[in-house]
Amino acid sequence: MARNDQFIDAEDVGILDSPEAVLSTMDEEGDRRWLYPTPSKGFYYWWRLAIGWALIAFFVSLPWIQINGKPAVLLDLMEREFTLFGTTFYPTDTLLLLGFLLGTLVSIILISAVLGRIWCGWGCPQTVYLEFVYRPIERWIEGSEHVRKRRDEGPLTYDKAWRKTAKWGVYAVISLVLAHTFVSYFVGWERLLTWMQSDPRENWGYFLMMAGTTGLILYDFGFFREQMCTIACPYARFQSVLLDPDSLIVSYDEDRGEPRGRGKDRSELGDCIDCGACVRTCPTGIDIRDGLQMECVACTQCIDACDDIMDKMGWEPGLIKYTSEKALNDEPTKIARPRTLLYSGVLLALTVFFVGLLWTRPAYDINVTRAGGQPFMELPDDRIANRVRVRVRNQTATEARFSIGATGIPDVQVNPVGTGETVLAPQEMKRTEAWIIVPPDALRDEREITIVLQFDDGTEKRIPFPLLSPSNQAAPAESAPAP
C-alpha cells in the first residue's frame, strides 16, 4: 500500500490484534516498542501549546520570584520549612499541612470526576516537557517520524551518528537546566548559585546530586518517555474509581464511525475511513477506537488528527471528541451529581478549615521547656532558681523583639541568660534561657508560675510553668506550648 500523510499500515501504528498485546508500548514478545507519534496541529493542539509553555515559564520562574524576602516556593527539607507564596510552614503546623494535603487530594478527585484526565494531557510536567520541548527538538534534529523510524532501523551511518549525538547533547543541556531548576525548589537559587561558583571539592555532594538529577531527567524524557504514564504513574489505574458515565473523556463515536472502512462507496460504511491517523498521533500508541483505555492521557491529539481528516473529506468534525459516555448515548451530561456535590462539599469544608487555621495562626510560635542539666539549684541566700529554655519563632514578615518576665508568685525574679531583649528577624527562630528565682518558702503552697513574653508589637504570651524545689522534685519537667 502506498504511504502518505493519511494512510499508514497497521504495523506502523502499532495496531496489534494479538490477545497477548497488553500494553501499547510492548510488542508480542514483551520487548519495548518505540513510538513515533506525529503531531496533529489543530484547535486543541494550539491551546495545549499555549498552556504548556505558560506552565513551563511558571515552573522556571517560581524559585526566582521573591515574596516577603523568600522565594515564592521553597521546600527546605534540611531546615524543615516549606514556604508557599509568602507564608512559611513549619513542623508545628501539622493541621495546616494535613488540611492542605487533603484539600489537594480531594481537588484531584473532583477535577477527575468532572473533566477526566485533563491534568495528564494538559498540565502534567511529563506530558508538557515531552511533547513541547523534547520531541520537537528530536523532530528538528532527526527529521519526521517516518524518516526517523527508517534511520533507527537501519545501520549506523555518519548521518545517523551526528544527528543522535547532537540530539542527546541538546537533551543533556536542557536536562541540566531543568535539574538546577528542580533542585532550586529545595535549596533556593541563592544557595544554589553559591554552590555552583565554589570548588567542587567543597560541595561534592551537590555535584553528585545534580549529576544524578540530570541523569534521571535525561533518561526519563530521552528514553523512558510515555512509559512513565503507562507503567510507572499510578493515576491511570485509578480511572475506574474516579470516573463515571458523566465524566468528560476523549471518545470515539462508534455509532457514527462503524463499520469503518475505505472506499468511495459509503452507503454501508460509517464515517471512519480507517486511516490510522488517530493511532499515529497518539503519544502512548493506543487506538482510541477500542474505547477508553488506561494508557489514554486525554491529550486530545487524536481529536485534532481526526477532525483534520473529516475536514478533508468534507464531513462534520467530532467523530472523536471530548465528551462523556452519557453524551454518546444521547443522554444529558450532569456536572452537579451526588458524587461531585459530595466532593465539592468536602473540598469546601477543607478550604474553610485551612483558611480558618491560617487566619488564626499566631504571629509567634512559642515553646517553654526546662533547661538541661541540673533542674534547679539552691542559692547561698536559700532562694530557689529554676533554669528555663524559651524557643520563639517569628512567623511574621517583620522584625520582632521580646523580653521575658514572670508572675504568679510574690517577689519572683527573672534573670535572662545574656541580654535582656531578644531580636528576631522575619521567619527566624531563636532559643534563649532565663533563671526564674523565687524566695525559699514560695514553693510550699504554689508550685506554678506564669512566664510572660512581651513583644514590641504589643503581643503578650502567658505560659504556665511548674517550678521545682527540694520539696517537689517530682513535678512535671515541661510546660505545654503557648496557647
ZITA-V650861 format. One line per field, one symbol per residue. ss: DSSP state (a for helix, b for strand, c for the rest). phi: phi as a letter, one per 20 degrees, with the letter a starting at -180 (. if undefined). Layout:
ss = ???
phi = ???
This chain:
ss = cccccccccaaaaccccccccccccbcccccbccccccccccaaaaaaaaaaaaaaaaaaaacccbbccbbcbbbbccccbbbbccbbbbcccaaaaaaaaaaaaaaaaaaaaaaccaaaaaccaaaaaaaaaaaaaaaaaaccaaaaaaaaaccccaaaaaaaaaaaaaaaaaaaaaaaaaaaaaacaaaaaaaaaccccccaaaaaaaaaaaaaaaaaaaaaccaaaaaaccaaaaaaaacccccbbbbbcaaaacccccccccccccccccccaaaacccccccaaaccccccccccaaaaaaaaaaaaaccccccbbbbbaaaacccccccccaaaaaaaaaaaaaaaaaaaaaaccccbbbbbbbcccccbbbcccccbbbbbbbbbbbcccccbbbbbbbbcccccbbbbccccbbbbccccbbbbbbbbbbcccccccccbbbbbbbbccccbbbbbbbcccccccccccbccccc
phi = .fdbfdccffffenedeffffecfecefenefdfdcfefdedgfgfffffffffffffffegfefdclncggcbdeffelcddclndddcgfeffffffffffffffffffffedmefffedcfggffffedcffgffffedofffffffffeeffcfffffffffffffgffffffffffffffdcnffffffffeefgfecfffffffffffffffffeecflfffeedefegffegfeeebgeffbebeeffeeeffrdpffdfddeefelenffffeffdmedffeofcgffdlfmffffffffffffemdffofdbebcffffemdfedfebgfffffffffffffffffffffefffcecbdceffnffbbefgemfddddddddcdeedecfccbcdcbcocgmfcddfeoffcddcfgmeccdccbeddcffefefdcddddeddddfenfcddcfbeddbgebfefgecefgff
